[in-house]
Amino acid sequence: MAPLHRLLLMLGVAALAGSAAPMPAAAQTPVAPVRDASLLQVGLAALPGIGLQAGYLSPRSWYTREAVLYVDSSPQFAGGEGSVQIAAGIGAAVRILAITRLFSSTLYAGNDLDFGLRFGPGLFFAIDETPADKNQRFSLFLEPFIRYTSAFGGGRQFFAEAGVQRPFLRAGFWFRL
């Protein structure tokens, strides 16, 4: 699926989520929102290989600012191409559910849906590189992404994220700094 098609699909899902009827007040969990804080985002990643993601986030009431490091490995012993991708991106995300809460009286239920954009440099290393491949290791990327976050016990936050930069699927936790 082309990156533009993925982005349009993500926007459609967000529109449906934002238009869903709010839960009754008795069923909502009054959890303090994570905002105006400094957070460390750490997670595992998958597709096309396996990897890690770590970054700094600064959530605000309706947006986040962030800087993230991606590492994706596709080892040959696991059936991959034998490559490693390392990238670092900076960007921001709009917190869709937080915006809907600004205009309604619903309580914070501990969940957020973010649409964002990151950009930055990347390096690609492959086994059996030709001299031409070595000269083309460096690249710049522009990544639209979607992230779902959910609060659970003790104010901890879980995140699941999908984007168009390797690794495509990422999940993990947010930790306060």
C-alpha positions, 0 to 999 in steps of 0.5 A: 500500500502506498504511503499516501494510501496508508495516511488516508486510511489512518485519517479515516480511522481517526475521524471515526474514533473522534466521532464515536459517542462518548462513554457514560460518565460512570464508565469512564476512568478518571486518569490524569492526562500525560501532558506538560511533561518530559517522557522517554519512549522505549519500545520494540519494533517489527516489520520488515525485521526486528528493532528498537525505538527510543525517544524523547517526547514532550506531550502538551494538551493537544500536541506532542513534540518529539525526537526518536531514534529507530533501529531496524535489523533484518538478519539473514539467519532469520530469513532477512536480507542481512541489513541494518537501518538506523534513523533519527527523526524529530517531529510533532503529533496532533492529539486527536482525542485531546482536541475533542476533549477540549470542546466537550465535557468528557473526562479523560479516559486515559487513551489518546490517538496521535497523528504526526510527522517526523523527518530526519536522516537515516543510514542503511547498512547491508551485507554484500554491499557494492561500492555504489551501495556504500555511497548511498547509505545516507538518506533523508526520510519524511514519516507520517505516523499514527500512535495510540496511547493508553494509561494503565496502573500507576500512571504508566502509558503504553503506546502502539505506533505505525508509520512508513519508516523502517521499522513500520510497527512499534510498541512499548512504554512511556516513562517520566523523566 
